[in-house]
């Protein structure tokens, strides 16, 4: 079932609490590895639905990565763009696109990619 992007927004469908975060700093740890610091940009409630699921091999790391794509529909939030991320429940996803579907600043449609790596 696709998200309804036209007409009035049904508040009752915005059931899932979320947090949008922005990468505020990247530093190096004691071994020189990059460490990202994320800061909360916005919170709210959304309708979130899985779009598709896939997997791909990353040969150099010898890992199998499961990609899950999600549609997120919420009330309009100014300034949400890639490469921000969104957290909901146990999920963490990278925002791939951010669209105001009717250009009226009433709703925000996000396409989110969640990656889950597992060693082989």
GIMO-V466727 format. One record per residue. N is the residue number from 0. RES is the residue in one small letter. BURIAL is b if it has 9 or more other ideal C-beta (glycine too) atoms within 8 Angstrom, else e. Layout:
[[N;RES;BURIAL] [N;RES;BURIAL]]
This chain:
[[0;x;e] [1;x;e] [2;x;e] [3;x;e] [4;x;e] [5;x;e] [6;x;e] [7;x;e] [8;x;b] [9;x;e] [10;x;e] [11;x;e] [12;x;e] [13;x;b] [14;x;e] [15;x;b] [16;x;e] [17;x;b] [18;x;b] [19;x;b] [20;x;b] [21;x;e] [22;x;b] [23;x;e] [24;x;e] [25;x;e] [26;x;e] [27;x;e] [28;x;e] [29;x;e] [30;x;e] [31;x;e] [32;x;e] [33;x;e] [34;x;e] [35;x;e] [36;x;b] [37;x;b] [38;x;e] [39;x;e] [40;x;b] [41;x;e] [42;x;e] [43;x;b] [44;x;e] [45;x;b] [46;x;b] [47;x;b] [48;x;b] [49;x;e] [50;x;e] [51;x;e] [52;x;e] [53;x;e] [54;x;e] [55;x;e] [56;x;e] [57;x;b] [58;x;e] [59;x;e] [60;x;e] [61;x;e] [62;x;b] [63;x;b] [64;x;b] [65;x;b] [66;x;b] [67;x;b] [68;x;b] [69;x;b] [70;x;b] [71;x;b] [72;x;b] [73;x;b] [74;x;b] [75;x;b] [76;x;b] [77;x;e] [78;x;e] [79;x;b] [80;x;e] [81;x;e] [82;x;e] [83;x;b] [84;x;b] [85;x;b] [86;x;b] [87;x;b] [88;x;e] [89;x;e] [90;x;e] [91;x;e] [92;x;b] [93;x;b] [94;x;b] [95;x;e] [96;x;e] [97;x;b] [98;x;e] [99;x;b] [100;x;e] [101;x;e] [102;x;e] [103;x;e] [104;x;e] [105;x;e] [106;x;b] [107;x;b] [108;x;b] [109;x;b] [110;x;b] [111;x;b] [112;x;b] [113;x;b] [114;x;b] [115;x;e] [116;x;b] [117;x;e] [118;x;e] [119;x;e]]
